[in-house]
Amino acid sequence: MRPLDGITVVTLEHAIAAPFCTRQLADLGARVIKIERPGVGDFARAYDERVMGLASHFVWTNRSKESLTLDVKHKEGQAILKRLIVEHADVVVQNLAPGAAARLGLSHSALVQEKPALIVCDISGYGNDGPYRDKKAYDLLIQSESGFLSVTGTPDDPAKAGCSIADIAAGMYAYTNILAALIERGKTGAGCGIDVSMLESMVEWMSFPLYYAFDGAAPPPRAGAAHATIYPYGPFPTGDGRTIMLGLQNEREWLVFCRDVLDKPDLANDPRFSSNSRRTQARDELRAMIVDTFSRMTIEDVVARLDAAQIANARMNDMHDVWGHEQLKARARWTRVDTPSGQVPALLPPGQPNAYAPRMDAVPALGQHTDAILRELGYDVAEIARLHADGAV
């Protein structure tokens, strides 16, 4: 048994935030029925063709789901959706355009009249009220609006995160809020409405730079891949053209770093570098010394010295390095899932409960489960054919 076996989620979703949330619910055993537009589907299906002709984003966020194509603007499509929710759903998730779900009668306040135990989770850029409610919101826009870009990048150029960090943040908060709502429903029998904002999710993750800039103080400077306020903590080139990431956290580590890694024990007492604040201020001078030492060593030599000194470090891996990462292999973290184009590798969900295995079912083809779900709702062969002919499904 998985924790969410027996729970049914109906989701009107696209892109990343809501699909990432519901995929994790599916990992825990929930039945996730994904409503898609006939003939087109979730527009993330067309982002690219990198995975044997399928989109990388879609393969990542949509395994273990059922795809039901419905024209939710069609009268009969709306009726099917309403029946599916009222008769089967425990949770409804949506990240449609602002106001679209409410116009379809899918707000919590509307649905709770017929099904008090229903949990409805809305994911949007800015939330269900306030002056920004109706603004369109995409991941990079929220990275900007939340202040993330102001502290990420180099002094000359801001840089976005290399993955959809705002979508991921919102998806994670939707996921955890739904789990909490299911626990609460188990105590009270009542569902609830959940309002998740991408902006608020990202601002929560921005709390360190926010507090660093508290009461008008200067915010953390953009420092590239280095830490903005701790030094040395960041990337350094090695003599074989690789890059090592290392991080010092305290004065004890600084003494050991100077003595055992740089082979410069006297540097530990240099007044320019006698505290983290001073090292941060003099980072250019200190970086030149570190780079000079590392330039005569391979990355394996540097790692060996850092490990021996118990200084935290990591190689700057690219995607090919991560596919073959020895730690992931040693812990057997890879499995395979089916897709419409064949099997692909997939990382098992983080966390290894010893009581159950995560659900790792196929990525669905567009509309793959439409007829089966309609039959489940009581439609016969002739009615299903008519719904297809009328464009309702």
N, C-alpha and C positions, 0 to 999 in steps of 0.2 A: 504493500500500500504506500502510495505517495501522499504527502500532506493535503494536496488539493484534488485528489481523486473524488469524483462526484460533483465537483464545482463546474458550472458552465459559464463561460465568458462570451458575450456577444460584443464585437468590437467594430466600430466604424473608424477606420484608421488609415493613415498614409504616412509616408516618409519614415521617421525614425522614432520619435519620442513614444508614441502609443504602441507601435509594433514592438519596440524593445521591452516595454512594460509587459505586454501580453505574452511575449515569447517566454519571459521568465515565469509567468504564471503557468504556462504550458509545461515548462521544465519541471514544475512541482506537481504535475499531473492534471491540471485543469484542462477541460475541453474548451478550446478557443475557436470560435466560429468567426471568421474574418469576412465582413461584408465588403464586396468589391463591385465597382462599376462594370456592367457587362461590356465585354469587348476591349476594355482598357485596363481595368483593375487599379490597384495601388500604383500611383505614378512612379514610385521607387523601383518598380519592376523594370523601368526603362532608363535608369540612371546610367548603366553601362552594361557591357556584355563580358565581363572579365572572368566569370566562373562558368566555363563551358557554355557560353552564350547567355548566361543569367547574370543579373545585377548583383554585385558584391554586397551592397547594403541590404538587398532583399533576402539573399541567402542567409545573411547573418541574423536578421531579426524576425524571420517568419517560419522557422521549422516548427513541426508539431502542431500546425494549425489546419483547420478546414476552411476552404475557400468557397463562399456562397456568393454568386453574382446576383445582385438585385439593383434595379433602378428605383432608388428610394424616393424619386419624384413621381413615379408611376403609382396610381391609386392602388393597384393590386400589390405592387412591390412594397408599399407602405403597410398594407394589411399583413403581408407575410412577415415583415420585420416586427410588427407589433405582436403578432402571435408568437413568434419565436422568443421574444423577450418575456412576454407575460407567462408563457407556458413553460419555458425552459431556463431562462437566464437567472443566474445569481448575481452577476456583475455585468454592467455595460460600461464600455470604455469608448471615448471618442476624442479625436483631435481634428475635427472638421474645421472649416473656416469659421471665424467668429459669428455666433448667432445661428449657424446652420442647424445644429442639433436641436435647439429650442424651437425653431420654425418647423421642424419635423415632428415635434411633440415628444422629443427624447430627453428633455430636461428631467432632473430628479423630481422637481415639484409636480410635473405632469405624470410621470410614471409611478410615483409613490402612491398615487390615488388607487391604482389597480394592484400594485404589488408592494406592500409596505416593507418587505424584507429585502428589496432590491438595493444594490449598491451601484451608484452611478458616478463614474469618474470622468471629469472633463479636464482635458489637457489643452492649454492654450498658451499663446505668447505672453500675455499680460494679465490674465485672470478674467473672471466673469463680470467685473465691474471696474469703475475707475475711468479716467479720461483716455487711457490707452487701450481700452477693452477691444475696440474694433480694428486696431492696427494689425496689418499682416506681420507675421514674425517668422523668420527663418533662423537657423542656427547661428550663422555668422552675424546676423543683425543683433541677436541677443548677446553674443560675445561682446559686441561693441557697446550695446546699451547698458550692460551690467558692469562695465569698467574693466572687463577682462583684458581687452586689447591695450588698455592704457598701461598695464604693468607687464605685458608679454611682448617679447621681441628685443630689438636693440635700441640704444638711445636714438638712433636715426629713424628706425622703421618699426612700427608695431607689427606683430605677427599673430595670426589666428592659431588656434590649436589644430593639430593635424588630424584629429578625429572630431566627430560631431558632439562636442563636449556639452553644449547647452541642451541638445536633445537628450543626451544620455542622462544628464542631471535630472531633467524633468521626468524621464522614463523611470528612473530609480525612485524618485519621490512618489510617483503614481503607484508603482509596485509596492513600496513599503506601506503607503497609506491604505491600499486595498487589502493587504494582509492584515493590517491593524483593524480595518472595518469588518473583515470576516471574523476575527477573534471577538470583537465587540458584539457582532450579530449573534455569535454563539452564546453570549451571556444574556442579551436582551431580546433577541428575535427580530430586532429592527435593523433595517438597512440605513444608508445615509448617502448624502451627496458629497463628493470630494472635488475641490477646485484646485488644480495644480497649475501654477504659472511657471513658464520657462524662465522669465526674468527673476522671480523670487528664488527659484532653484539655483540659478547661477549666482545671485547675490549672496545666498547662504554660503556657497563655496568660496566666495570672495571675502569672507569675514576676516581673515588675517590681514590682507592689505587694507581693508576698511579700518580695522582697529589701529593698524600701523599709522594710518593717516588721521587718527582721531583728533577731534577738536582743532582742525585746521592745520595739523602737522603735515609735512611733506610726505607724499605717498612713496612706496618702494619704487626705485628707478627701474627702467627696463634694462635687463642685464643679459640678454640673449639666453643661452642655455645654462648660465650660471645662476646661483642663488643671488637674489638681490641684496640680502642683508647678512649673509653668512659667507665667510671666505677663509680658506679656499674650499669652494663647494661648486663644482661644475666640470666642464669638459676640458681636457688637455690633450694635445697631440703627442703621439709617441714616435720614436724614430723609424718605425716600419709603416708609417702612414695611417695608423689606426688612431682611435680616440678613446681615451679612458675617462670615465666620470668618477670623481671621488668627492667625498664630503667629510669635513671635520666638524665636530659638534662642540668640542670643549678644549680647555687649555691643556689637559693631560694628553689628548690626542695631538695637539700642536707640537708639544715637546717630542713625542715619539716620532711624528712625521719628519721633523727636522733632523733628528738623530739617525733614524733607521731607514727612511725612504730617500730623503735628499742628501744624506751623509754630510749634513751641515749643522752639527749640534750647536754651534755658536749662534746660529740664526734665531734660535728659540728665545734668546735674550735681547735681540735687537729691538730697541724701543719703538721702531716703526711698526712692529708686528706684535706688540706685547699684549694685545687684546683683540677680540673679534672685531670690535668697532674700528680699531686702528688698521687691522689687516684689510678690512673692507674699504677703508679710505685709500689705502696704498696698494690696492689690488693690482694695478698695472705693473708696479715694480716687483711684487711678489710673483705674479704670473710669469714674468720674464725669467726669473730664477728657476721656477718649476719646469717651464718649457725647456730651458737649457739642459737641465738634468735629464728629463725624459727623452730628449732628442737623441741621446746616446744609448737608448734602451728600446727593446721591442715591447709590445703590449704585454706579452707573457712575463717578461722581466719585471715590468712595473706592477702587474697584478700580484706576482709572487712577493715583491717587497711590501706592497700594501696589505696583503693578506697576513704576512708574517707579523706586521706591525698592528694588525687588527684595525686597520683603517678602512672604513666602508668604501666600496668601489663597485663599479659595473662597467662592462664594455658598452659602447654605443652601437647597438646592433641595428641592422636594417631588417626588413621584413623577411628576407631569405634566411637570415640568422635565426629569427624567431621561429620560423617553421621547423628548423632543425635543432631547437634549443635542447641541450642535454638534460636540463632539469625537468622540463615538461615531459620528455621521453621517459626519464627515470621514474617519474610519478604517474606514468600511464595516463596523461591528461588528454590524449587525443582519441577520438572515436570517429566513426563515419556515419553520415546521414544521407538518405536518398533525396534526390531532387528530380525534376522532370528531365534533366539532362544526364542523370547518372549519379553515382555516389561521390560525395566530396568529404574531405576531412572536416571535423568540427571540434572545437575545444569544449571539453566538459565544463559545466557551470562552476564557477569558483565556489569553494566550500565542498567538503567531502563528508556528508552525513553517512554514518555507517548503518543506518536503518533502512535505506532505500536507494535505488538508482534513479537518477534524473531521467525524465522522458526525453528521448532524442529521436523523434519521428521525422517523417519526410517534410521537405519544403513543398507546399502544394502548387500545382498548376492552377492557372486562373479558372475559377468556376468548377474545379475538380469535384467538389462535394455537393454541388447545387441540387442535382436530382435526388440524391440520397437524403438530404435534409428535407426537401419538399415531401418526399415519401414519408419521412418520419413525422411530418406535420399532418399527414393524412391525405395528401393530394394523390390522385391516381394518375396513370400513364397519360390518359387523354388530357387531363387538366394541366399536367406538367408541359405537355407539348403545346397547349394553347398559351400558357404563360411565356414560353420561349418565343412563340410566333408573335405575341403581342409586345414583346420587348420588355416585359416586366422583370424577367430574370435573364 
